Amino acid sequence: MIVEERIYSIIPGQLGAYLKIYTSGPLDLQKRILGKLLGYFTTEVGELSTLVHLWCYESLNDRAERRALLAQDPEWQTYLEVCTPLIVRMENRLLLPTDFSPIR
């Protein structure tokens, strides 16, 4: 199993607009195609206007196949055209759980 951590810095003052767009359809689309959403968070301390979301995959292959399906979806492409201008910076990490992690 792997966990993908995605961190997006949103233009200050636009976090609410971004979340409104995302929850109006793209969230359901992502959950349907990508599968297991572990969490979606906003920051309270530190760098503000930041989103952190965690997705779980069975393997790197599973992730690659699901991300490819999402990228081909016309609804997703429309969403990207609208939301991408609101993103200042994107960061992505793949995390592997330790033997003692409660998430395995």
Phi and psi in radians as a Rosetta constraint file:
Dihedral C 1 N 2 CA 2 C 2 CIRCULARHARMONIC -2.268 0.35
Dihedral N 2 CA 2 C 2 N 3 CIRCULARHARMONIC 2.695 0.35
Dihedral C 2 N 3 CA 3 C 3 CIRCULARHARMONIC -2.069 0.35
Dihedral N 3 CA 3 C 3 N 4 CIRCULARHARMONIC 2.264 0.35
Dihedral C 3 N 4 CA 4 C 4 CIRCULARHARMONIC -1.735 0.35
Dihedral N 4 CA 4 C 4 N 5 CIRCULARHARMONIC 2.174 0.35
Dihedral C 4 N 5 CA 5 C 5 CIRCULARHARMONIC -1.824 0.35
Dihedral N 5 CA 5 C 5 N 6 CIRCULARHARMONIC 2.144 0.35
Dihedral C 5 N 6 CA 6 C 6 CIRCULARHARMONIC -2.059 0.35
Dihedral N 6 CA 6 C 6 N 7 CIRCULARHARMONIC 2.258 0.35
Dihedral C 6 N 7 CA 7 C 7 CIRCULARHARMONIC -2.140 0.35
Dihedral N 7 CA 7 C 7 N 8 CIRCULARHARMONIC 2.126 0.35
Dihedral C 7 N 8 CA 8 C 8 CIRCULARHARMONIC -2.082 0.35
Dihedral N 8 CA 8 C 8 N 9 CIRCULARHARMONIC 2.230 0.35
Dihedral C 8 N 9 CA 9 C 9 CIRCULARHARMONIC -1.660 0.35
Dihedral N 9 CA 9 C 9 N 10 CIRCULARHARMONIC 2.164 0.35
Dihedral C 9 N 10 CA 10 C 10 CIRCULARHARMONIC -1.781 0.35
Dihedral N 10 CA 10 C 10 N 11 CIRCULARHARMONIC 2.602 0.35
Dihedral C 10 N 11 CA 11 C 11 CIRCULARHARMONIC -0.911 0.35
Dihedral N 11 CA 11 C 11 N 12 CIRCULARHARMONIC 2.251 0.35
Dihedral C 11 N 12 CA 12 C 12 CIRCULARHARMONIC -0.925 0.35
Dihedral N 12 CA 12 C 12 N 13 CIRCULARHARMONIC 2.363 0.35
Dihedral C 12 N 13 CA 13 C 13 CIRCULARHARMONIC 1.538 0.35
Dihedral N 13 CA 13 C 13 N 14 CIRCULARHARMONIC -0.114 0.35
Dihedral C 13 N 14 CA 14 C 14 CIRCULARHARMONIC -1.947 0.35
Dihedral N 14 CA 14 C 14 N 15 CIRCULARHARMONIC 0.080 0.35
Dihedral C 14 N 15 CA 15 C 15 CIRCULARHARMONIC -1.067 0.35
Dihedral N 15 CA 15 C 15 N 16 CIRCULARHARMONIC -0.770 0.35
Dihedral C 15 N 16 CA 16 C 16 CIRCULARHARMONIC -1.064 0.35
Dihedral N 16 CA 16 C 16 N 17 CIRCULARHARMONIC -0.744 0.35
Dihedral C 16 N 17 CA 17 C 17 CIRCULARHARMONIC -1.116 0.35
Dihedral N 17 CA 17 C 17 N 18 CIRCULARHARMONIC -0.738 0.35
Dihedral C 17 N 18 CA 18 C 18 CIRCULARHARMONIC -1.063 0.35
Dihedral N 18 CA 18 C 18 N 19 CIRCULARHARMONIC -0.847 0.35
Dihedral C 18 N 19 CA 19 C 19 CIRCULARHARMONIC -1.130 0.35
Dihedral N 19 CA 19 C 19 N 20 CIRCULARHARMONIC -0.602 0.35
Dihedral C 19 N 20 CA 20 C 20 CIRCULARHARMONIC -1.123 0.35
Dihedral N 20 CA 20 C 20 N 21 CIRCULARHARMONIC -0.774 0.35
Dihedral C 20 N 21 CA 21 C 21 CIRCULARHARMONIC -1.097 0.35
Dihedral N 21 CA 21 C 21 N 22 CIRCULARHARMONIC -0.816 0.35
Dihedral C 21 N 22 CA 22 C 22 CIRCULARHARMONIC -1.122 0.35
Dihedral N 22 CA 22 C 22 N 23 CIRCULARHARMONIC -0.723 0.35
Dihedral C 22 N 23 CA 23 C 23 CIRCULARHARMONIC -1.418 0.35
Dihedral N 23 CA 23 C 23 N 24 CIRCULARHARMONIC -0.084 0.35
Dihedral C 23 N 24 CA 24 C 24 CIRCULARHARMONIC -1.491 0.35
Dihedral N 24 CA 24 C 24 N 25 CIRCULARHARMONIC 0.131 0.35
Dihedral C 24 N 25 CA 25 C 25 CIRCULARHARMONIC 2.809 0.35
Dihedral N 25 CA 25 C 25 N 26 CIRCULARHARMONIC -0.819 0.35
Dihedral C 25 N 26 CA 26 C 26 CIRCULARHARMONIC -1.044 0.35
Dihedral N 26 CA 26 C 26 N 27 CIRCULARHARMONIC -0.589 0.35
Dihedral C 26 N 27 CA 27 C 27 CIRCULARHARMONIC -1.046 0.35
Dihedral N 27 CA 27 C 27 N 28 CIRCULARHARMONIC -0.840 0.35
Dihedral C 27 N 28 CA 28 C 28 CIRCULARHARMONIC -1.095 0.35
Dihedral N 28 CA 28 C 28 N 29 CIRCULARHARMONIC -0.694 0.35
Dihedral C 28 N 29 CA 29 C 29 CIRCULARHARMONIC -1.073 0.35
Dihedral N 29 CA 29 C 29 N 30 CIRCULARHARMONIC -0.826 0.35
Dihedral C 29 N 30 CA 30 C 30 CIRCULARHARMONIC -1.070 0.35
Dihedral N 30 CA 30 C 30 N 31 CIRCULARHARMONIC -0.779 0.35
Dihedral C 30 N 31 CA 31 C 31 CIRCULARHARMONIC -1.094 0.35
Dihedral N 31 CA 31 C 31 N 32 CIRCULARHARMONIC -0.658 0.35
Dihedral C 31 N 32 CA 32 C 32 CIRCULARHARMONIC -1.181 0.35
Dihedral N 32 CA 32 C 32 N 33 CIRCULARHARMONIC -0.736 0.35
Dihedral C 32 N 33 CA 33 C 33 CIRCULARHARMONIC -1.530 0.35
Dihedral N 33 CA 33 C 33 N 34 CIRCULARHARMONIC -0.805 0.35
Dihedral C 33 N 34 CA 34 C 34 CIRCULARHARMONIC -1.392 0.35
Dihedral N 34 CA 34 C 34 N 35 CIRCULARHARMONIC -0.489 0.35
Dihedral C 34 N 35 CA 35 C 35 CIRCULARHARMONIC 1.735 0.35
Dihedral N 35 CA 35 C 35 N 36 CIRCULARHARMONIC -1.991 0.35
Dihedral C 35 N 36 CA 36 C 36 CIRCULARHARMONIC -1.517 0.35
Dihedral N 36 CA 36 C 36 N 37 CIRCULARHARMONIC 1.850 0.35
Dihedral C 36 N 37 CA 37 C 37 CIRCULARHARMONIC -1.492 0.35
Dihedral N 37 CA 37 C 37 N 38 CIRCULARHARMONIC 2.062 0.35
Dihedral C 37 N 38 CA 38 C 38 CIRCULARHARMONIC -1.468 0.35
Dihedral N 38 CA 38 C 38 N 39 CIRCULARHARMONIC -0.545 0.35
Dihedral C 38 N 39 CA 39 C 39 CIRCULARHARMONIC 3.123 0.35
Dihedral N 39 CA 39 C 39 N 40 CIRCULARHARMONIC 2.703 0.35
Dihedral C 39 N 40 CA 40 C 40 CIRCULARHARMONIC -2.410 0.35
Dihedral N 40 CA 40 C 40 N 41 CIRCULARHARMONIC 2.115 0.35
Dihedral C 40 N 41 CA 41 C 41 CIRCULARHARMONIC -2.297 0.35
Dihedral N 41 CA 41 C 41 N 42 CIRCULARHARMONIC 2.689 0.35
Dihedral C 41 N 42 CA 42 C 42 CIRCULARHARMONIC -1.979 0.35
Dihedral N 42 CA 42 C 42 N 43 CIRCULARHARMONIC 2.755 0.35
Dihedral C 42 N 43 CA 43 C 43 CIRCULARHARMONIC -1.575 0.35
Dihedral N 43 CA 43 C 43 N 44 CIRCULARHARMONIC 2.549 0.35
Dihedral C 43 N 44 CA 44 C 44 CIRCULARHARMONIC -1.960 0.35
Dihedral N 44 CA 44 C 44 N 45 CIRCULARHARMONIC -0.533 0.35
Dihedral C 44 N 45 CA 45 C 45 CIRCULARHARMONIC -2.330 0.35
Dihedral N 45 CA 45 C 45 N 46 CIRCULARHARMONIC 2.572 0.35
Dihedral C 45 N 46 CA 46 C 46 CIRCULARHARMONIC 1.666 0.35
Dihedral N 46 CA 46 C 46 N 47 CIRCULARHARMONIC -2.532 0.35
Dihedral C 46 N 47 CA 47 C 47 CIRCULARHARMONIC -1.218 0.35
Dihedral N 47 CA 47 C 47 N 48 CIRCULARHARMONIC 2.015 0.35
Dihedral C 47 N 48 CA 48 C 48 CIRCULARHARMONIC -1.465 0.35
Dihedral N 48 CA 48 C 48 N 49 CIRCULARHARMONIC 3.050 0.35
Dihedral C 48 N 49 CA 49 C 49 CIRCULARHARMONIC 0.984 0.35
Dihedral N 49 CA 49 C 49 N 50 CIRCULARHARMONIC 0.687 0.35
Dihedral C 49 N 50 CA 50 C 50 CIRCULARHARMONIC -2.109 0.35
Dihedral N 50 CA 50 C 50 N 51 CIRCULARHARMONIC 2.405 0.35
Dihedral C 50 N 51 CA 51 C 51 CIRCULARHARMONIC -1.952 0.35
Dihedral N 51 CA 51 C 51 N 52 CIRCULARHARMONIC 2.443 0.35
Dihedral C 51 N 52 CA 52 C 52 CIRCULARHARMONIC -2.245 0.35
Dihedral N 52 CA 52 C 52 N 53 CIRCULARHARMONIC 2.182 0.35
Dihedral C 52 N 53 CA 53 C 53 CIRCULARHARMONIC -2.288 0.35
Dihedral N 53 CA 53 C 53 N 54 CIRCULARHARMONIC 2.552 0.35
Dihedral C 53 N 54 CA 54 C 54 CIRCULARHARMONIC -2.137 0.35
Dihedral N 54 CA 54 C 54 N 55 CIRCULARHARMONIC 2.249 0.35
Dihedral C 54 N 55 CA 55 C 55 CIRCULARHARMONIC -2.161 0.35
Dihedral N 55 CA 55 C 55 N 56 CIRCULARHARMONIC 2.449 0.35
Dihedral C 55 N 56 CA 56 C 56 CIRCULARHARMONIC -1.843 0.35
Dihedral N 56 CA 56 C 56 N 57 CIRCULARHARMONIC 2.380 0.35
Dihedral C 56 N 57 CA 57 C 57 CIRCULARHARMONIC -2.315 0.35
Dihedral N 57 CA 57 C 57 N 58 CIRCULARHARMONIC 2.674 0.35
Dihedral C 57 N 58 CA 58 C 58 CIRCULARHARMONIC -1.219 0.35
Dihedral N 58 CA 58 C 58 N 59 CIRCULARHARMONIC -0.582 0.35
Dihedral C 58 N 59 CA 59 C 59 CIRCULARHARMONIC -2.839 0.35
Dihedral N 59 CA 59 C 59 N 60 CIRCULARHARMONIC 3.036 0.35
Dihedral C 59 N 60 CA 60 C 60 CIRCULARHARMONIC -1.103 0.35
Dihedral N 60 CA 60 C 60 N 61 CIRCULARHARMONIC -0.649 0.35
Dihedral C 60 N 61 CA 61 C 61 CIRCULARHARMONIC -1.094 0.35
Dihedral N 61 CA 61 C 61 N 62 CIRCULARHARMONIC -0.802 0.35
Dihedral C 61 N 62 CA 62 C 62 CIRCULARHARMONIC -1.004 0.35
Dihedral N 62 CA 62 C 62 N 63 CIRCULARHARMONIC -0.802 0.35
Dihedral C 62 N 63 CA 63 C 63 CIRCULARHARMONIC -1.069 0.35
Dihedral N 63 CA 63 C 63 N 64 CIRCULARHARMONIC -0.834 0.35
Dihedral C 63 N 64 CA 64 C 64 CIRCULARHARMONIC -1.044 0.35
Dihedral N 64 CA 64 C 64 N 65 CIRCULARHARMONIC -0.762 0.35
Dihedral C 64 N 65 CA 65 C 65 CIRCULARHARMONIC -1.139 0.35
Dihedral N 65 CA 65 C 65 N 66 CIRCULARHARMONIC -0.777 0.35
Dihedral C 65 N 66 CA 66 C 66 CIRCULARHARMONIC -1.184 0.35
Dihedral N 66 CA 66 C 66 N 67 CIRCULARHARMONIC -0.727 0.35
Dihedral C 66 N 67 CA 67 C 67 CIRCULARHARMONIC -1.135 0.35
Dihedral N 67 CA 67 C 67 N 68 CIRCULARHARMONIC -0.647 0.35
Dihedral C 67 N 68 CA 68 C 68 CIRCULARHARMONIC -1.129 0.35
Dihedral N 68 CA 68 C 68 N 69 CIRCULARHARMONIC -0.734 0.35
Dihedral C 68 N 69 CA 69 C 69 CIRCULARHARMONIC -1.089 0.35
Dihedral N 69 CA 69 C 69 N 70 CIRCULARHARMONIC -0.734 0.35
Dihedral C 69 N 70 CA 70 C 70 CIRCULARHARMONIC -1.106 0.35
Dihedral N 70 CA 70 C 70 N 71 CIRCULARHARMONIC -0.762 0.35
Dihedral C 70 N 71 CA 71 C 71 CIRCULARHARMONIC -1.090 0.35
Dihedral N 71 CA 71 C 71 N 72 CIRCULARHARMONIC -0.483 0.35
Dihedral C 71 N 72 CA 72 C 72 CIRCULARHARMONIC -1.440 0.35
Dihedral N 72 CA 72 C 72 N 73 CIRCULARHARMONIC -0.238 0.35
Dihedral C 72 N 73 CA 73 C 73 CIRCULARHARMONIC -1.308 0.35
Dihedral N 73 CA 73 C 73 N 74 CIRCULARHARMONIC 2.195 0.35
Dihedral C 73 N 74 CA 74 C 74 CIRCULARHARMONIC -1.065 0.35
Dihedral N 74 CA 74 C 74 N 75 CIRCULARHARMONIC -0.628 0.35
Dihedral C 74 N 75 CA 75 C 75 CIRCULARHARMONIC -1.101 0.35
Dihedral N 75 CA 75 C 75 N 76 CIRCULARHARMONIC -0.688 0.35
Dihedral C 75 N 76 CA 76 C 76 CIRCULARHARMONIC -1.152 0.35
Dihedral N 76 CA 76 C 76 N 77 CIRCULARHARMONIC -0.728 0.35
Dihedral C 76 N 77 CA 77 C 77 CIRCULARHARMONIC -1.080 0.35
Dihedral N 77 CA 77 C 77 N 78 CIRCULARHARMONIC -0.702 0.35
Dihedral C 77 N 78 CA 78 C 78 CIRCULARHARMONIC -1.117 0.35
Dihedral N 78 CA 78 C 78 N 79 CIRCULARHARMONIC -0.760 0.35
Dihedral C 78 N 79 CA 79 C 79 CIRCULARHARMONIC -1.034 0.35
Dihedral N 79 CA 79 C 79 N 80 CIRCULARHARMONIC -0.774 0.35
Dihedral C 79 N 80 CA 80 C 80 CIRCULARHARMONIC -1.057 0.35
Dihedral N 80 CA 80 C 80 N 81 CIRCULARHARMONIC -0.671 0.35
Dihedral C 80 N 81 CA 81 C 81 CIRCULARHARMONIC -1.071 0.35
Dihedral N 81 CA 81 C 81 N 82 CIRCULARHARMONIC -0.610 0.35
Dihedral C 81 N 82 CA 82 C 82 CIRCULARHARMONIC -1.453 0.35
Dihedral N 82 CA 82 C 82 N 83 CIRCULARHARMONIC -0.757 0.35
Dihedral C 82 N 83 CA 83 C 83 CIRCULARHARMONIC -1.518 0.35
Dihedral N 83 CA 83 C 83 N 84 CIRCULARHARMONIC -0.544 0.35
Dihedral C 83 N 84 CA 84 C 84 CIRCULARHARMONIC -0.967 0.35
Dihedral N 84 CA 84 C 84 N 85 CIRCULARHARMONIC -0.685 0.35
Dihedral C 84 N 85 CA 85 C 85 CIRCULARHARMONIC -1.098 0.35
Dihedral N 85 CA 85 C 85 N 86 CIRCULARHARMONIC -0.307 0.35
Dihedral C 85 N 86 CA 86 C 86 CIRCULARHARMONIC -1.501 0.35
Dihedral N 86 CA 86 C 86 N 87 CIRCULARHARMONIC -0.149 0.35
Dihedral C 86 N 87 CA 87 C 87 CIRCULARHARMONIC -1.692 0.35
Dihedral N 87 CA 87 C 87 N 88 CIRCULARHARMONIC 2.208 0.35
Dihedral C 87 N 88 CA 88 C 88 CIRCULARHARMONIC -1.513 0.35
Dihedral N 88 CA 88 C 88 N 89 CIRCULARHARMONIC -0.725 0.35
Dihedral C 88 N 89 CA 89 C 89 CIRCULARHARMONIC -2.627 0.35
Dihedral N 89 CA 89 C 89 N 90 CIRCULARHARMONIC 2.529 0.35
Dihedral C 89 N 90 CA 90 C 90 CIRCULARHARMONIC -2.228 0.35
Dihedral N 90 CA 90 C 90 N 91 CIRCULARHARMONIC 2.433 0.35
Dihedral C 90 N 91 CA 91 C 91 CIRCULARHARMONIC -2.350 0.35
Dihedral N 91 CA 91 C 91 N 92 CIRCULARHARMONIC 2.520 0.35
Dihedral C 91 N 92 CA 92 C 92 CIRCULARHARMONIC -2.462 0.35
Dihedral N 92 CA 92 C 92 N 93 CIRCULARHARMONIC 2.321 0.35
Dihedral C 92 N 93 CA 93 C 93 CIRCULARHARMONIC -2.390 0.35
Dihedral N 93 CA 93 C 93 N 94 CIRCULARHARMONIC 2.554 0.35
Dihedral C 93 N 94 CA 94 C 94 CIRCULARHARMONIC -1.846 0.35
Dihedral N 94 CA 94 C 94 N 95 CIRCULARHARMONIC 2.205 0.35
Dihedral C 94 N 95 CA 95 C 95 CIRCULARHARMONIC -1.976 0.35
Dihedral N 95 CA 95 C 95 N 96 CIRCULARHARMONIC 2.380 0.35
Dihedral C 95 N 96 CA 96 C 96 CIRCULARHARMONIC -1.897 0.35
Dihedral N 96 CA 96 C 96 N 97 CIRCULARHARMONIC 2.236 0.35
Dihedral C 96 N 97 CA 97 C 97 CIRCULARHARMONIC -1.249 0.35
Dihedral N 97 CA 97 C 97 N 98 CIRCULARHARMONIC 2.552 0.35
Dihedral C 97 N 98 CA 98 C 98 CIRCULARHARMONIC -1.313 0.35
Dihedral N 98 CA 98 C 98 N 99 CIRCULARHARMONIC 2.960 0.35
Dihedral C 98 N 99 CA 99 C 99 CIRCULARHARMONIC -1.043 0.35
Dihedral N 99 CA 99 C 99 N 100 CIRCULARHARMONIC -0.506 0.35
Dihedral C 99 N 100 CA 100 C 100 CIRCULARHARMONIC -1.759 0.35
Dihedral N 100 CA 100 C 100 N 101 CIRCULARHARMONIC 0.104 0.35
Dihedral C 100 N 101 CA 101 C 101 CIRCULARHARMONIC -1.190 0.35
Dihedral N 101 CA 101 C 101 N 102 CIRCULARHARMONIC 2.387 0.35
Dihedral C 101 N 102 CA 102 C 102 CIRCULARHARMONIC -1.170 0.35
Dihedral N 102 CA 102 C 102 N 103 CIRCULARHARMONIC -0.385 0.35
Dihedral C 102 N 103 CA 103 C 103 CIRCULARHARMONIC -1.716 0.35
Dihedral N 103 CA 103 C 103 N 104 CIRCULARHARMONIC 1.892 0.35
